Amino acid sequence: MMELNIKNLDIKKLRKVSRFAKDKGILRTSMYRLLDEDVIDYVVIDGVVFVVLNNKAINYKKRFQE
């Protein structure tokens, strides 16, 4: 999980996990595996997990056909 300064947080750079998974064409469950493996950065706000839209997330390509 990324350490973010809440004062400098740009909410336009956050995406809910389910929406990010849909945009990338992967399963939501696979998305949580990517978060656990630190492939994609995320932040938890009030118990909700958000993907941080940085270079790692934007450039992520699906590795295998599902």
PDB file of N, CA, C and O in Angstrom:
ATOM      1  N   MET A   1       0.850  -1.175   0.000  1.00  0.00           N
ATOM      2  CA  MET A   1       0.000   0.000   0.000  1.00  0.00           C
ATOM      3  C   MET A   1       0.891   1.232   0.000  1.00  0.00           C
ATOM      4  O   MET A   1       1.904   1.283   0.697  1.00  0.00           O
ATOM      5  N   MET A   2       0.507   2.203  -0.775  1.00  0.00           N
ATOM      6  CA  MET A   2       1.273   3.440  -0.858  1.00  0.00           C
ATOM      7  C   MET A   2       1.004   4.315   0.351  1.00  0.00           C
ATOM      8  O   MET A   2      -0.106   4.341   0.881  1.00  0.00           O
ATOM      9  N   GLU A   3       2.020   5.022   0.773  1.00  0.00           N
ATOM     10  CA  GLU A   3       1.859   6.043   1.801  1.00  0.00           C
ATOM     11  C   GLU A   3       1.542   7.349   1.099  1.00  0.00           C
ATOM     12  O   GLU A   3       2.383   7.879   0.373  1.00  0.00           O
ATOM     13  N   LEU A   4       0.358   7.869   1.302  1.00  0.00           N
ATOM     14  CA  LEU A   4      -0.051   9.097   0.648  1.00  0.00           C
ATOM     15  C   LEU A   4      -0.337  10.175   1.666  1.00  0.00           C
ATOM     16  O   LEU A   4      -0.874   9.902   2.739  1.00  0.00           O
ATOM     17  N   ASN A   5       0.018  11.383   1.336  1.00  0.00           N
ATOM     18  CA  ASN A   5      -0.336  12.529   2.157  1.00  0.00           C
ATOM     19  C   ASN A   5      -1.736  12.955   1.738  1.00  0.00           C
ATOM     20  O   ASN A   5      -1.940  13.417   0.616  1.00  0.00           O
ATOM     21  N   ILE A   6      -2.684  12.801   2.628  1.00  0.00           N
ATOM     22  CA  ILE A   6      -4.081  13.061   2.304  1.00  0.00           C
ATOM     23  C   ILE A   6      -4.309  14.499   1.843  1.00  0.00           C
ATOM     24  O   ILE A   6      -5.246  14.762   1.089  1.00  0.00           O
ATOM     25  N   LYS A   7      -3.481  15.416   2.278  1.00  0.00           N
ATOM     26  CA  LYS A   7      -3.620  16.808   1.867  1.00  0.00           C
ATOM     27  C   LYS A   7      -3.265  16.998   0.402  1.00  0.00           C
ATOM     28  O   LYS A   7      -3.793  17.895  -0.254  1.00  0.00           O
ATOM     29  N   ASN A   8      -2.374  16.158  -0.117  1.00  0.00           N
ATOM     30  CA  ASN A   8      -1.931  16.272  -1.509  1.00  0.00           C
ATOM     31  C   ASN A   8      -2.624  15.271  -2.425  1.00  0.00           C
ATOM     32  O   ASN A   8      -2.210  15.098  -3.571  1.00  0.00           O
ATOM     33  N   LEU A   9      -3.656  14.621  -1.947  1.00  0.00           N
ATOM     34  CA  LEU A   9      -4.323  13.572  -2.697  1.00  0.00           C
ATOM     35  C   LEU A   9      -5.216  14.153  -3.792  1.00  0.00           C
ATOM     36  O   LEU A   9      -6.095  14.972  -3.523  1.00  0.00           O
ATOM     37  N   ASP A  10      -4.981  13.721  -5.018  1.00  0.00           N
ATOM     38  CA  ASP A  10      -5.806  14.120  -6.158  1.00  0.00           C
ATOM     39  C   ASP A  10      -6.778  12.978  -6.433  1.00  0.00           C
ATOM     40  O   ASP A  10      -6.375  11.929  -6.936  1.00  0.00           O
ATOM     41  N   ILE A  11      -8.041  13.172  -6.111  1.00  0.00           N
ATOM     42  CA  ILE A  11      -9.004  12.084  -6.248  1.00  0.00           C
ATOM     43  C   ILE A  11      -9.209  11.664  -7.700  1.00  0.00           C
ATOM     44  O   ILE A  11      -9.757  10.592  -7.958  1.00  0.00           O
ATOM     45  N   LYS A  12      -8.784  12.477  -8.635  1.00  0.00           N
ATOM     46  CA  LYS A  12      -8.875  12.100 -10.045  1.00  0.00           C
ATOM     47  C   LYS A  12      -7.879  10.991 -10.387  1.00  0.00           C
ATOM     48  O   LYS A  12      -7.990  10.352 -11.433  1.00  0.00           O
ATOM     49  N   LYS A  13      -6.917  10.769  -9.509  1.00  0.00           N
ATOM     50  CA  LYS A  13      -5.897   9.739  -9.727  1.00  0.00           C
ATOM     51  C   LYS A  13      -6.233   8.439  -9.006  1.00  0.00           C
ATOM     52  O   LYS A  13      -5.375   7.566  -8.879  1.00  0.00           O
ATOM     53  N   LEU A  14      -7.474   8.299  -8.531  1.00  0.00           N
ATOM     54  CA  LEU A  14      -7.902   7.087  -7.843  1.00  0.00           C
ATOM     55  C   LEU A  14      -9.033   6.427  -8.619  1.00  0.00           C
ATOM     56  O   LEU A  14      -9.868   7.102  -9.221  1.00  0.00           O
ATOM     57  N   ARG A  15      -9.050   5.094  -8.596  1.00  0.00           N
ATOM     58  CA  ARG A  15     -10.112   4.336  -9.257  1.00  0.00           C
ATOM     59  C   ARG A  15     -10.479   3.153  -8.377  1.00  0.00           C
ATOM     60  O   ARG A  15      -9.593   2.479  -7.852  1.00  0.00           O
ATOM     61  N   LYS A  16     -11.753   2.893  -8.207  1.00  0.00           N
ATOM     62  CA  LYS A  16     -12.180   1.726  -7.443  1.00  0.00           C
ATOM     63  C   LYS A  16     -11.668   0.473  -8.142  1.00  0.00           C
ATOM     64  O   LYS A  16     -11.540   0.435  -9.366  1.00  0.00           O
ATOM     65  N   VAL A  17     -11.377  -0.550  -7.343  1.00  0.00           N
ATOM     66  CA  VAL A  17     -10.785  -1.783  -7.868  1.00  0.00           C
ATOM     67  C   VAL A  17     -11.662  -2.395  -8.953  1.00  0.00           C
ATOM     68  O   VAL A  17     -11.158  -2.790 -10.004  1.00  0.00           O
ATOM     69  N   SER A  18     -12.963  -2.479  -8.712  1.00  0.00           N
ATOM     70  CA  SER A  18     -13.846  -3.119  -9.683  1.00  0.00           C
ATOM     71  C   SER A  18     -13.860  -2.365 -11.018  1.00  0.00           C
ATOM     72  O   SER A  18     -13.892  -2.985 -12.081  1.00  0.00           O
ATOM     73  N   ARG A  19     -13.838  -1.061 -10.965  1.00  0.00           N
ATOM     74  CA  ARG A  19     -13.836  -0.250 -12.191  1.00  0.00           C
ATOM     75  C   ARG A  19     -12.508  -0.393 -12.946  1.00  0.00           C
ATOM     76  O   ARG A  19     -12.493  -0.520 -14.170  1.00  0.00           O
ATOM     77  N   PHE A  20     -11.399  -0.372 -12.204  1.00  0.00           N
ATOM     78  CA  PHE A  20     -10.089  -0.529 -12.826  1.00  0.00           C
ATOM     79  C   PHE A  20      -9.984  -1.897 -13.496  1.00  0.00           C
ATOM     80  O   PHE A  20      -9.485  -2.003 -14.616  1.00  0.00           O
ATOM     81  N   ALA A  21     -10.451  -2.942 -12.816  1.00  0.00           N
ATOM     82  CA  ALA A  21     -10.411  -4.299 -13.375  1.00  0.00           C
ATOM     83  C   ALA A  21     -11.232  -4.369 -14.654  1.00  0.00           C
ATOM     84  O   ALA A  21     -10.796  -4.961 -15.641  1.00  0.00           O
ATOM     85  N   LYS A  22     -12.405  -3.774 -14.644  1.00  0.00           N
ATOM     86  CA  LYS A  22     -13.256  -3.767 -15.839  1.00  0.00           C
ATOM     87  C   LYS A  22     -12.574  -3.033 -16.987  1.00  0.00           C
ATOM     88  O   LYS A  22     -12.596  -3.501 -18.125  1.00  0.00           O
ATOM     89  N   ASP A  23     -11.969  -1.886 -16.692  1.00  0.00           N
ATOM     90  CA  ASP A  23     -11.275  -1.114 -17.721  1.00  0.00           C
ATOM     91  C   ASP A  23     -10.113  -1.893 -18.339  1.00  0.00           C
ATOM     92  O   ASP A  23      -9.841  -1.766 -19.533  1.00  0.00           O
ATOM     93  N   LYS A  24      -9.427  -2.702 -17.519  1.00  0.00           N
ATOM     94  CA  LYS A  24      -8.272  -3.465 -18.009  1.00  0.00           C
ATOM     95  C   LYS A  24      -8.646  -4.843 -18.537  1.00  0.00           C
ATOM     96  O   LYS A  24      -7.797  -5.548 -19.080  1.00  0.00           O
ATOM     97  N   GLY A  25      -9.916  -5.235 -18.382  1.00  0.00           N
ATOM     98  CA  GLY A  25     -10.364  -6.527 -18.895  1.00  0.00           C
ATOM     99  C   GLY A  25      -9.899  -7.706 -18.073  1.00  0.00           C
ATOM    100  O   GLY A  25      -9.640  -8.778 -18.619  1.00  0.00           O
ATOM    101  N   ILE A  26      -9.787  -7.527 -16.762  1.00  0.00           N
ATOM    102  CA  ILE A  26      -9.381  -8.620 -15.888  1.00  0.00           C
ATOM    103  C   ILE A  26     -10.439  -8.820 -14.803  1.00  0.00           C
ATOM    104  O   ILE A  26     -11.265  -7.942 -14.553  1.00  0.00           O
ATOM    105  N   LEU A  27     -10.399  -9.985 -14.167  1.00  0.00           N
ATOM    106  CA  LEU A  27     -11.338 -10.275 -13.089  1.00  0.00           C
ATOM    107  C   LEU A  27     -10.999  -9.460 -11.849  1.00  0.00           C
ATOM    108  O   LEU A  27      -9.834  -9.166 -11.580  1.00  0.00           O
ATOM    109  N   ARG A  28     -12.033  -9.101 -11.100  1.00  0.00           N
ATOM    110  CA  ARG A  28     -11.820  -8.341  -9.871  1.00  0.00           C
ATOM    111  C   ARG A  28     -10.965  -9.137  -8.881  1.00  0.00           C
ATOM    112  O   ARG A  28     -10.121  -8.568  -8.188  1.00  0.00           O
ATOM    113  N   THR A  29     -11.185 -10.444  -8.820  1.00  0.00           N
ATOM    114  CA  THR A  29     -10.385 -11.279  -7.915  1.00  0.00           C
ATOM    115  C   THR A  29      -8.919 -11.284  -8.325  1.00  0.00           C
ATOM    116  O   THR A  29      -8.034 -11.298  -7.470  1.00  0.00           O
ATOM    117  N   SER A  30      -8.659 -11.274  -9.628  1.00  0.00           N
ATOM    118  CA  SER A  30      -7.274 -11.198 -10.111  1.00  0.00           C
ATOM    119  C   SER A  30      -6.663  -9.852  -9.747  1.00  0.00           C
ATOM    120  O   SER A  30      -5.465  -9.751  -9.479  1.00  0.00           O
ATOM    121  N   MET A  31      -7.490  -8.833  -9.740  1.00  0.00           N
ATOM    122  CA  MET A  31      -7.024  -7.487  -9.392  1.00  0.00           C
ATOM    123  C   MET A  31      -6.500  -7.446  -7.966  1.00  0.00           C
ATOM    124  O   MET A  31      -5.461  -6.837  -7.709  1.00  0.00           O
ATOM    125  N   TYR A  32      -7.202  -8.087  -7.032  1.00  0.00           N
ATOM    126  CA  TYR A  32      -6.745  -8.109  -5.645  1.00  0.00           C
ATOM    127  C   TYR A  32      -5.426  -8.865  -5.509  1.00  0.00           C
ATOM    128  O   TYR A  32      -4.602  -8.523  -4.661  1.00  0.00           O
ATOM    129  N   ARG A  33      -5.218  -9.899  -6.341  1.00  0.00           N
ATOM    130  CA  ARG A  33      -3.933 -10.605  -6.337  1.00  0.00           C
ATOM    131  C   ARG A  33      -2.814  -9.665  -6.778  1.00  0.00           C
ATOM    132  O   ARG A  33      -1.726  -9.674  -6.202  1.00  0.00           O
ATOM    133  N   LEU A  34      -3.084  -8.854  -7.801  1.00  0.00           N
ATOM    134  CA  LEU A  34      -2.083  -7.893  -8.277  1.00  0.00           C
ATOM    135  C   LEU A  34      -1.747  -6.870  -7.190  1.00  0.00           C
ATOM    136  O   LEU A  34      -0.596  -6.453  -7.054  1.00  0.00           O
ATOM    137  N   LEU A  35      -2.747  -6.475  -6.428  1.00  0.00           N
ATOM    138  CA  LEU A  35      -2.499  -5.531  -5.331  1.00  0.00           C
ATOM    139  C   LEU A  35      -1.646  -6.188  -4.250  1.00  0.00           C
ATOM    140  O   LEU A  35      -0.709  -5.577  -3.736  1.00  0.00           O
ATOM    141  N   ASP A  36      -1.974  -7.444  -3.906  1.00  0.00           N
ATOM    142  CA  ASP A  36      -1.201  -8.170  -2.884  1.00  0.00           C
ATOM    143  C   ASP A  36       0.244  -8.383  -3.310  1.00  0.00           C
ATOM    144  O   ASP A  36       1.149  -8.355  -2.475  1.00  0.00           O
ATOM    145  N   GLU A  37       0.465  -8.595  -4.596  1.00  0.00           N
ATOM    146  CA  GLU A  37       1.813  -8.845  -5.125  1.00  0.00           C
ATOM    147  C   GLU A  37       2.561  -7.552  -5.428  1.00  0.00           C
ATOM    148  O   GLU A  37       3.675  -7.593  -5.950  1.00  0.00           O
ATOM    149  N   ASP A  38       1.963  -6.402  -5.107  1.00  0.00           N
ATOM    150  CA  ASP A  38       2.577  -5.085  -5.309  1.00  0.00           C
ATOM    151  C   ASP A  38       2.865  -4.791  -6.782  1.00  0.00           C
ATOM    152  O   ASP A  38       3.802  -4.063  -7.109  1.00  0.00           O
ATOM    153  N   VAL A  39       2.046  -5.366  -7.663  1.00  0.00           N
ATOM    154  CA  VAL A  39       2.163  -5.066  -9.085  1.00  0.00           C
ATOM    155  C   VAL A  39       1.557  -3.694  -9.365  1.00  0.00           C
ATOM    156  O   VAL A  39       2.044  -2.942 -10.210  1.00  0.00           O
ATOM    157  N   ILE A  40       0.489  -3.388  -8.641  1.00  0.00           N
ATOM    158  CA  ILE A  40      -0.221  -2.123  -8.797  1.00  0.00           C
ATOM    159  C   ILE A  40      -0.366  -1.488  -7.412  1.00  0.00           C
ATOM    160  O   ILE A  40      -0.661  -2.177  -6.436  1.00  0.00           O
ATOM    161  N   ASP A  41      -0.159  -0.184  -7.334  1.00  0.00           N
ATOM    162  CA  ASP A  41      -0.251   0.537  -6.071  1.00  0.00           C
ATOM    163  C   ASP A  41      -1.702   0.863  -5.728  1.00  0.00           C
ATOM    164  O   ASP A  41      -2.533   1.094  -6.606  1.00  0.00           O
ATOM    165  N   TYR A  42      -1.978   0.874  -4.433  1.00  0.00           N
ATOM    166  CA  TYR A  42      -3.328   1.173  -3.987  1.00  0.00           C
ATOM    167  C   TYR A  42      -3.300   1.902  -2.652  1.00  0.00           C
ATOM    168  O   TYR A  42      -2.274   1.967  -1.974  1.00  0.00           O
ATOM    169  N   VAL A  43      -4.442   2.441  -2.303  1.00  0.00           N
ATOM    170  CA  VAL A  43      -4.605   3.121  -1.025  1.00  0.00           C
ATOM    171  C   VAL A  43      -5.982   2.733  -0.490  1.00  0.00           C
ATOM    172  O   VAL A  43      -6.914   2.514  -1.264  1.00  0.00           O
ATOM    173  N   VAL A  44      -6.109   2.648   0.846  1.00  0.00           N
ATOM    174  CA  VAL A  44      -7.388   2.345   1.479  1.00  0.00           C
ATOM    175  C   VAL A  44      -7.868   3.603   2.182  1.00  0.00           C
ATOM    176  O   VAL A  44      -7.160   4.168   3.015  1.00  0.00           O
ATOM    177  N   ILE A  45      -9.074   4.038   1.841  1.00  0.00           N
ATOM    178  CA  ILE A  45      -9.671   5.214   2.462  1.00  0.00           C
ATOM    179  C   ILE A  45     -11.015   4.792   3.038  1.00  0.00           C
ATOM    180  O   ILE A  45     -11.901   4.347   2.308  1.00  0.00           O
ATOM    181  N   ASP A  46     -11.158   4.934   4.339  1.00  0.00           N
ATOM    182  CA  ASP A  46     -12.396   4.539   5.028  1.00  0.00           C
ATOM    183  C   ASP A  46     -12.825   3.128   4.668  1.00  0.00           C
ATOM    184  O   ASP A  46     -14.014   2.870   4.484  1.00  0.00           O
ATOM    185  N   GLY A  47     -11.876   2.219   4.567  1.00  0.00           N
ATOM    186  CA  GLY A  47     -12.160   0.823   4.293  1.00  0.00           C
ATOM    187  C   GLY A  47     -12.391   0.485   2.828  1.00  0.00           C
ATOM    188  O   GLY A  47     -12.639  -0.675   2.502  1.00  0.00           O
ATOM    189  N   VAL A  48     -12.317   1.454   1.950  1.00  0.00           N
ATOM    190  CA  VAL A  48     -12.516   1.218   0.511  1.00  0.00           C
ATOM    191  C   VAL A  48     -11.156   1.246  -0.175  1.00  0.00           C
ATOM    192  O   VAL A  48     -10.362   2.163   0.032  1.00  0.00           O
ATOM    193  N   VAL A  49     -10.903   0.237  -0.988  1.00  0.00           N
ATOM    194  CA  VAL A  49      -9.624   0.124  -1.694  1.00  0.00           C
ATOM    195  C   VAL A  49      -9.726   0.850  -3.027  1.00  0.00           C
ATOM    196  O   VAL A  49     -10.669   0.648  -3.792  1.00  0.00           O
ATOM    197  N   PHE A  50      -8.729   1.709  -3.293  1.00  0.00           N
ATOM    198  CA  PHE A  50      -8.652   2.444  -4.551  1.00  0.00           C
ATOM    199  C   PHE A  50      -7.308   2.168  -5.202  1.00  0.00           C
ATOM    200  O   PHE A  50      -6.279   2.119  -4.528  1.00  0.00           O
ATOM    201  N   VAL A  51      -7.324   1.988  -6.512  1.00  0.00           N
ATOM    202  CA  VAL A  51      -6.095   1.868  -7.292  1.00  0.00           C
ATOM    203  C   VAL A  51      -5.582   3.285  -7.537  1.00  0.00           C
ATOM    204  O   VAL A  51      -6.347   4.183  -7.888  1.00  0.00           O
ATOM    205  N   VAL A  52      -4.282   3.469  -7.349  1.00  0.00           N
ATOM    206  CA  VAL A  52      -3.652   4.755  -7.639  1.00  0.00           C
ATOM    207  C   VAL A  52      -3.247   4.747  -9.108  1.00  0.00           C
ATOM    208  O   VAL A  52      -2.477   3.890  -9.543  1.00  0.00           O
ATOM    209  N   LEU A  53      -3.766   5.700  -9.864  1.00  0.00           N
ATOM    210  CA  LEU A  53      -3.485   5.751 -11.301  1.00  0.00           C
ATOM    211  C   LEU A  53      -2.133   6.419 -11.561  1.00  0.00           C
ATOM    212  O   LEU A  53      -2.051   7.570 -11.990  1.00  0.00           O
ATOM    213  N   ASN A  54      -1.084   5.652 -11.283  1.00  0.00           N
ATOM    214  CA  ASN A  54       0.268   6.110 -11.575  1.00  0.00           C
ATOM    215  C   ASN A  54       0.769   5.326 -12.788  1.00  0.00           C
ATOM    216  O   ASN A  54      -0.005   4.608 -13.422  1.00  0.00           O
ATOM    217  N   ASN A  55       2.030   5.454 -13.108  1.00  0.00           N
ATOM    218  CA  ASN A  55       2.572   4.780 -14.299  1.00  0.00           C
ATOM    219  C   ASN A  55       2.424   3.265 -14.233  1.00  0.00           C
ATOM    220  O   ASN A  55       2.150   2.627 -15.250  1.00  0.00           O
ATOM    221  N   LYS A  56       2.602   2.678 -13.039  1.00  0.00           N
ATOM    222  CA  LYS A  56       2.460   1.227 -12.900  1.00  0.00           C
ATOM    223  C   LYS A  56       1.057   0.785 -13.306  1.00  0.00           C
ATOM    224  O   LYS A  56       0.900  -0.208 -14.016  1.00  0.00           O
ATOM    225  N   ALA A  57       0.056   1.508 -12.866  1.00  0.00           N
ATOM    226  CA  ALA A  57      -1.333   1.138 -13.163  1.00  0.00           C
ATOM    227  C   ALA A  57      -1.694   1.430 -14.612  1.00  0.00           C
ATOM    228  O   ALA A  57      -2.308   0.599 -15.280  1.00  0.00           O
ATOM    229  N   ILE A  58      -1.327   2.579 -15.089  1.00  0.00           N
ATOM    230  CA  ILE A  58      -1.695   2.982 -16.447  1.00  0.00           C
ATOM    231  C   ILE A  58      -1.044   2.069 -17.484  1.00  0.00           C
ATOM    232  O   ILE A  58      -1.669   1.731 -18.490  1.00  0.00           O
ATOM    233  N   ASN A  59       0.194   1.672 -17.250  1.00  0.00           N
ATOM    234  CA  ASN A  59       0.929   0.851 -18.217  1.00  0.00           C
ATOM    235  C   ASN A  59       0.718  -0.646 -18.032  1.00  0.00           C
ATOM    236  O   ASN A  59       1.287  -1.442 -18.779  1.00  0.00           O
ATOM    237  N   TYR A  60      -0.089  -1.046 -17.047  1.00  0.00           N
ATOM    238  CA  TYR A  60      -0.310  -2.481 -16.803  1.00  0.00           C
ATOM    239  C   TYR A  60      -1.023  -3.108 -17.991  1.00  0.00           C
ATOM    240  O   TYR A  60      -2.014  -2.578 -18.493  1.00  0.00           O
ATOM    241  N   LYS A  61      -0.502  -4.242 -18.429  1.00  0.00           N
ATOM    242  CA  LYS A  61      -1.119  -5.020 -19.505  1.00  0.00           C
ATOM    243  C   LYS A  61      -1.457  -6.395 -18.957  1.00  0.00           C
ATOM    244  O   LYS A  61      -0.690  -6.971 -18.186  1.00  0.00           O
ATOM    245  N   LYS A  62      -2.578  -6.905 -19.348  1.00  0.00           N
ATOM    246  CA  LYS A  62      -3.013  -8.240 -18.956  1.00  0.00           C
ATOM    247  C   LYS A  62      -1.962  -9.251 -19.424  1.00  0.00           C
ATOM    248  O   LYS A  62      -1.568  -9.253 -20.591  1.00  0.00           O
ATOM    249  N   ARG A  63      -1.511 -10.112 -18.498  1.00  0.00           N
ATOM    250  CA  ARG A  63      -0.429 -11.048 -18.817  1.00  0.00           C
ATOM    251  C   ARG A  63      -0.912 -12.296 -19.534  1.00  0.00           C
ATOM    252  O   ARG A  63      -0.231 -12.794 -20.430  1.00  0.00           O
ATOM    253  N   PHE A  64      -2.076 -12.810 -19.156  1.00  0.00           N
ATOM    254  CA  PHE A  64      -2.574 -14.069 -19.708  1.00  0.00           C
ATOM    255  C   PHE A  64      -4.025 -13.893 -20.137  1.00  0.00           C
ATOM    256  O   PHE A  64      -4.738 -13.028 -19.627  1.00  0.00           O
ATOM    257  N   GLN A  65      -4.444 -14.719 -21.072  1.00  0.00           N
ATOM    258  CA  GLN A  65      -5.851 -14.735 -21.450  1.00  0.00           C
ATOM    259  C   GLN A  65      -6.633 -15.434 -20.346  1.00  0.00           C
ATOM    260  O   GLN A  65      -6.208 -16.480 -19.856  1.00  0.00           O
ATOM    261  N   GLU A  66      -7.748 -14.880 -19.956  1.00  0.00           N
ATOM    262  CA  GLU A  66      -8.574 -15.501 -18.911  1.00  0.00           C
ATOM    263  C   GLU A  66      -9.807 -16.095 -19.544  1.00  0.00           C
ATOM    264  O   GLU A  66     -10.643 -16.669 -18.846  1.00  0.00           O
TER     265      GLU A  66
END
